[in-house]
């Protein structure tokens, strides 16, 4: 018996399609091609130099209520709906614990679908930073081609961290990406759809050894966990966030720590490389926008020089040569700030 396929199966909940490629699950957002990462100049420098992102454990992100929000929503729907007669209270406890464990193991790379947001400039760069425009379809294709790596804690003969291909770690790392869902009605319908699938699973396996179908059960748990990490309180809707979430098992020696405001914060580092040569840059950057308070002309020229020195074909927005699809266009924010 197979209720849910593990490999290559496309699931649909409330008309939102969850697709799979290897160990990457992603919500197919047909209307999204470009995503934007707002950051300060220090972080931008490291992203460009190393073609990588340092990605923080989700328990240490700005909104500390995210897990509580998703768990409360799931528990409320289970307790108020009477349609799920085959899901026991113990089954519900197992689900909640599974999702909590997933959050403990998850690292979130955040983008926005808004290309020039006053609120995001203020939140992440004090209006003076930069935002990187990346093509999400190219990012997904890089996972598919095996061009995405995680940095281990072991070093090679040159004292550089060893790169481990994400696709080679299917049992230890899973990846989920998609646009964050703020609509509470849509969140509820997705949970109800998954509960319906789970209830049907328990009904069909009621007289059988559940261990025989554990992989099927874990697939359903994973669907709920994936979506739970894309749910946010509607009050954050103005962020219009897009996420790539890496779930890392603790048997991998890849967790690093950074210091911030008196706290040691766990993170992982994910590197993007050329599809044919892992020593070459591979971030699919379309453009970089300079923040609204950075009005110096030398900021754009300095960024162009920095990008070119690191192998990018960078051009200012008003330069003719930027037509080539491989070029990185340097733009200025259109927000008119007077201070």
MARGUKE-421405 format. One record per atom (N, C-alpha, C): x, y, z. Coordinates in pm, whole numbers, plus 50000, padded with zeros to 5 digits. Layout:
BEGIN
XYZ
...
! end
This chain:
BEGIN
500854988150000
500005000050000
500885012450000
500555022149920
501285034749919
500295046249913
500285054150018
499355065450023
499985078049965
501285079649986
501985091449937
503325086949881
503655091649762
504945088249703
506055096549763
507215090449788
508335097649846
509085105849742
509115100849617
510065106449522
509345111449398
509485124349372
508935129749250
507445131849253
506815130249368
505365131949378
505025146449403
504015151549331
503545165149352
502265164649433
502275171049550
501105171449636
500435185049623
499105185249636
498385197749624
497475199549745
497595211049812
496765214349926
496195228349904
494855229149907
494185242049888
494735249149764
494905241549656
495385246749528
496825251849534
497555248449640
498975251549648
499735238649623
500555238549519
501225226249480
502615225449540
502885214349609
504195211649667
504895201449579
505985205649514
506715196849423
507985191949489
508565181349433
509805175849486
510815173649376
512075176849409
513215173249326
514285168149421
514515155049422
515495149349515
515105152249658
516015158449735
515675161749874
515195176149889
514815182449778
514235195849781
512725194949758
511955200549852
510515202449833
510285217349815
509455220949718
509225235149699
507785237649654
507255248749704
505925252949663
506055260049530
505335255249432
505415260949298
504675274349296
505435285249298
504855298649294
504985303849151
503975301549071
504065304348929
504285319248900
503885327748992
503985342148967
505285348049019
506195339749073
507425344949132
508635339849053
509455349149007
510745345748949
511885351549031
511695363849078
512775370849148
512485371949297
513525369749377
513435371849522
514575381049562
514415387649679
515335398449717
515805396349861
517105397149879
517715395350011
518305408650056
517705414650159
518155427450213
519255424950317
520335432650306
521445430350398
522335442750410
523285442450502
524215453650516
525485450950434
526365460750429
527535459750341
528505448850388
528605446850520
529515436450571
529065422550527
527775419950537
527265406850496
527325405150345
527035416050270
527125415250124
528535411450080
529525417550145
530915414450109
531195399450123
530745393450232
531015379250255
530235370450157
529005374350127
528195366750032
528895366149896
529395377649851
530055378349720
531415371249723
532205373649827
533545367649834
533495352449833
532525346849908
532505332349927
531355325549853
530525333549781
529385327849709
528535318949801
528305324049920
527595315950018
526755324650110
525805318150178
524975324650278
525175317550412
525315325550518
525285320150654
523835320550701
523315308850737
521875307450759
521615303450904
520835311850972
520635310451117
519575299951149
519765293051260
518755283851311
517455291351337
516335285251300
515055292651303
514605296051445
515165289651547
514825293251685
515425306651725
516325312051641
517015324451674
516645335751579
515555334051501
515145344551408
514415355651483
514105366451410
513515378351473
512175375351540
511315367651472
510005364751527
510075351851609
510195353251740
510365341651828
509055334051849
507935339351800
506635332851822
506235323651707
507095322151605
506685314851486
506245300551518
507065293251595
506715279451628
505415279151706
505285287851806
504065288051886
502835290651800
503005299451701
501875302851614
501385290551537
502305283351473
501925271651393
501355260451480
502005257751593
501545247051681
500145250251735
499925262651777
498615266651830
497525265051726
497845268351602
496875267151493
496525252451469
497535243851467
497305229551444
496475223551558
496835226751682
496115221151797
494675226251801
494465238851769
493095244251771
492215237351668
492735235251549
491935228751444
491645214251480
492625207451538
492385193551578
491315192651686
491345201951780
490415201551893
489015206451859
488885214351753
487565220051720
486875212751605
487645205551524
487035198151413
486685184051459
485555179051414
485095165651456
485255155351345
485905159251235
485975150351118
487115140151127
488025141651223
489225133351224
489145122851334
488215113751320
487935103851424
489025093351438
489865091851335
490885081351338
492235086251391
492335099251418
493575104751475
493405105551626
494185097851697
494065097451844
494775109451907
494535111252038
495225121852110
496725119252111
497105106352123
498535103052118
499105106351980
498325103451876
498775106751741
499015121651726
498155129651789
498305144051782
499555148651856
499825142751971
501025146052047
502275142751965
502235131351897
503365127351811
503595137651700
502515142451642
502625152451534
503285165151587
502795170151699
503315182551756
504805181051791
505165169851852
506575167551887
507445166651762
506915160451658
507675159351533
507955173151475
506935181751475
507105195251420
508065203351506
507965202151637
508895209351726
510335205051700
510555192151681
511905187351651
512405192651518
511495193651419
511865199151289
512315213551302
511615221351383
512005235251404
513395236051467
513675226951561
514995226951626
516115224551526
515825217051421
516845213051324
516875221951201
516055232351196
515855239951073
516585253351073
517085256750954
517835269150931
517185276350814
516875289350835
516005296550741
516785307450667
516785306450533
517315316850447
516145325150396
516095337950435
514925346250407
515165355950292
514155356850208
514105366650100
512755373850110
512555383350021
511245389450003
510945389749854
509675390449820
509325392249679
509175407149646
509415415849746
509335430349725
510735435749693
510845442749582
512165446649534
512685459649593
511825467749654
512275480749704
511345484949817
511485478449932
510555480050043
511155489150151
510465499950183
510935509150286
511095501950420
510105493550456
510165486450584
511355477050590
511625469850482
512725460250483
514085467150478
514165478250407
515425486050411
515715490050555
514685494450626
514875498750764
515205487350857
514535475950840
514725464550931
516105458350920
516635457550797
517825449250775
519075457050737
518955470050710
520175477050667
520205491750705
519265496050789
519205510050830
519185519350709
518555514850603
518335522450479
519605524650397
520755519650444
522025522250376
522605509750311
521925498550322
522505485950277
522245483050130
522055470250104
521905465549966
520865454449965
520225452449848
519475440049834
519885432749707
520045419749723
520435411149611
519185405349548
519085406649418
517985400749342
518485387549282
517895376449330
518245363249277
517035357249207
517305348849109
516245342049036
515945328749104
514715327249156
514395315349234
514385302649149
514015303749022
514025291848936
515445286848913
516385296248900
517785292348884
518325286049012
517875291049128
518295285049255
517795270549263
516525268349230
515955254849233
516705245749136
517045250949019
517785242848921
519185239348973
519785248149053
521095245049108
521025233349206
519945232649283
519755220849368
519635208449280
518885209549173
518645198249084
519945193649018
520835203048986
522095199848919
523215195849015
522945196649146
523975193049243
525025203849261
524635216549242
525595227649251
525475235349381
524795229649480
524635236049611
525325227349715
526135233749800
526975226549895
526785232250036
527065223950135
527125228550273
528575227450320
529025237350397
530395237150447
530465228850575
531335218950574
531505210650693
532425217650793
532625211550909
533555217051008
534965211450991
535145203350887
536465198050857
537135206750751
538425208050758
539145216250662
540035207650573
540305212750453
541175205650360
542625210050381
543495206050290
544935209050307
545235223950299
544325231650239
544495246150232
543825253350348
543355245650445
542685251050563
541345257550530
540745253450418
539395257950383
538395247350427
537195251750463
536165242150500
535805233350380
535665220350405
535295211150298
533855213650254
533625212550123
532285213950067
531665200250049
530435198650099
529705186150082
528455189049998
528295181649891
527145183849802
525855180549876
524905189849872
523625187849940
522935175149890
522975172749759
522285161149702
522855147849751
524085148149803
524705135749853
524305132949997
523475141550056
523125140350197
521625138750216
520995130850130
519535129850131
518975124750263
519745116750334
519265111450462
519535120850578
520315131450554
520725140250663
520255154650647
519955158750523
519485172350498
518275171950405
517235179150442
516105181350351
515925196350336
515395200350222
515245214550191
513825217050146
513235227650199
511885231650158
511915246550125
511295250350015
511255264649982
509865268649937
509545281149959
508255286149915
507945299749973
506905305649921
506445318649970
505725316750103
506035325250199
505385324250330
503895327150315
503095319450387
501625320450380
501125327950503
500505339350480
500005347750590
498485346850605
497815342550501
496355341850501
495895330750596
495235334350707
494865324550808
493865314350754
492985318550666
492015309150606
492735298650521
493725303050446
494495293750363
495315284350451
495895289750559
496645281250652
495745270250709
494555274050751
493625264350810
493235253750710
492985257850586
492545248050486
493655238150453
494895242850449
496025233850423
496135223550535
496035228050660
496115218850774
494965208750770
493765213350741
492615204350732
492815194050622
493335198250507
493605188950397
494605178150439
495665182250510
496675172450553
496115163450662
495335169050754
494675160850856
493755150550791
493075154450685
492185145150613
492975133450556
494155136550498
495035126050447
495505117050560
495865123050674
496345115450789
495225106750847
494045112350857
492905104750909
492615092650820
492715094650689
492505083650594
493585073050609
494815077450634
495915068050656
495625059150777
495245065350891
494965057551011
493765048250992
492795052650914
491625044150888
492025031650810
492875033250710
493275022150624
494245012550694
494955017550795
495955009050861
495515004851001
494245006851033
493745004451170
493974990251218
493844980551131
493964966451172
495324960651138
496294969251106
497594964251060
498714969851148
499884964151129
501064968751201
501534982051143
501394992651223
501705006051174
503175007451133
504054999051192
505474999851158
505744996451012
504844988550953
505004984850813
504814996850721
504145006950771
503805018550688
504385031450746
505435029950826
505985041750895
506495052250796
507095047950686
507595057550588
506465065850530
505285059450513
504115066850463
503695077450565
503695073450693
503295082650798
504245094450807
505555091750797
506545102450806
506385112250690
506005107150573
505765116050458
504665126150490
503595121450554
502495130550590
502965140550695
503695135650795
504245144650897
505115155450832
505935151250735
506835160750669
506065171550594
504955167550530
504155177550458
503655188150556
503165183650671
502645193050769
503765201650827
504915195550852
506065203150905
506555213450803
506615209450675
507065218750572
506175231150567
504865228750563
503955240050556
503965248250685
504105241650800
504125248850927
505245259150931
506355255950867
507485265150865
507315276450764
506235275750687
505905286550594
504685294550639
504175291550759
503055299150815
503605310450903
502995322150889
503345333350977
502095341051012
502165347551127
501065356051171
500785366651064
499515369151033
499165379150929
499735393050955
500105396251079
500635409651107
501985412051039
502655401250993
503935402650924
503775402850771
502565403950725
502285402450582
503055412350495
503355424250548
504025434450468
505425430050424
505995419750490
507325415050453
507305407350321
506185400750290
506045392550169
507265383450153
507485375250254
508715367250264
508665354850177
509825351150125
510045338350057
511185331450132
511025318550160
512005311350242
512585299150172
513855296750202
514465283650176
514875278250312
514335266650348
514525261050482
515335248150473
516445247750544
517305235950547
517105228850681
516685216250676
516555208250797
517755198850805
518545200450911
519835193550921
519825184251041
520045171551018
520115161751127
521395163851208
521315160451337
522445163551425
523635153951409
523495144151317
524645135251292
525665141651199
525335153251142
526255160151052
527075170451129
528375170651105
529245180351171
529375192751082
528285200451076
528265212250990
527775224751064
527365223351190
526815234651263
527945243351317
527875256051285
528855265751332
528155275651426
528935284351491
528355293951585
528965307751562
528105317751575
528565331551569
528085338851695
528755349651730
528395357351849
527605369651809
526515372151880
525715384051854
524995388251982
525275400352028
524615405952146
524675396652266
525855391052290
526065382652407
525535368552395
525175364152273
524585350852253
525375343352145
525585330352166
526145321652063
524975316451977
525005319451849
523895316151759
524335305451659
523645294051654
524005283651557
523605287451416
524475283751320
524175286351179
524855275751093
524415274950970
525095266950869
525495276150755
526445271750675
526855279750559
526605271650431
525835277550342
525465271050216
526135278350101
526865270950017
527615276849906
527005272849773
526965282249681
526485279949545
527675280349450
527735270549361
528865269649269
528375268449124
529315270549033
529035268648891
528605254248867
527655252248777
527115238848754
528165228848706
529235233948645
530245224948589
531575225248664
531705234548758
532995235948827
532755241748966
532925233649069
532595238249204
533585248249261
534675251149187
535595261549232
535175275349183
534185276049094
533765288849037
532495293749105
532265307049097
531095313149157
529825307349096
528745307649176
527515301849123
526245308349172
526345319949238
525125326649283
524405332849164
523145329249141
522405334649026
521875348749054
522805358449066
522415372249097
521995379448969
520825385348971
520325392948857
520715407748870
520585413048991
520905427049015
521155429249163
521745440749196
521915445049334
521455459649343
520575462349438
520065475849457
520705482149580
521095494849568
521715502249677
520625509549755
520715509349887
519675514649974
519405529549956
518235534250000
517785547949973
518575558950042
519285555950153
520055566350221
521495567250170
521885557650087
523245557750034
523225564749898
523355577849900
523205585849779
524535589049710
525615583749757
526905586649696
527075579249564
527485586649459
527715580349329
528815569849337
529775572349427
530895562849436
530445549349492
529265548849557
528765536049609
528505526349494
527865531249389
527565522749273
528855518749201
529755528349183
530995525249112
531885515849194
531885518149325
532665509249411
532125495149410
530795493749412
530175480449406
530495473649274
530405481349164
530735475649033
532165470249032
533105477949086
534485473449089
534665460949175
533995460849289
534085449249379
533535436649312
532395437849246
531795426349178
532695421349064
533235430548986
534095426548874
535355419748924
535885424449037
537105418149091
536845404049141
535545400649158
535185387249204
534495379049095
534715382948970
534285374648858
532905377348803
532215387648852
530885390948802
530985401548692
530155400348590
530055410548485
529045420948531
529525430948601
528635440648664
528615453748587
527415459548575
527235472148504
526245480848579
526455493948571
525475503248625
524215502848540
523095506748602
521805505548535
521735513048404
522465524148393
522395532248272
523455528648169
524185517848190
525205513748094
524615503947992
524995505547868
524385498047757
524635483047770
525805479147821
526225465147814
525415455747901
524445460647979
523805451748074
522775442348012
522605442547880
521615433947815
521895419047833
523155415047843
523515400947854
522895394847980
522355382647967
521635376248079
522555372648195
523865371848171
524805368248277
525265380448358
524895392248314
525365404248382
524585407048510
525265413848603
524625418548726
524415433648711
523165438048722
522835452148707
522855458848845
523515470148855
523575477748979
522545488948972
521625489049070
520525498749069
520555507149196
519805518049193
519595526249312
518135525249354
517885524849484
516525524949533
515795537249481
514505535149449
513675546249399
512955553549512
513175549349637
512485555549750
513165568849784
512415579949782
513025593149807
513055596649956
514165593650021
514315597250161
515055610550173
514625619350265
515245632350281
516225632850397
516335622150474
517195622650593
518305612550583
! end
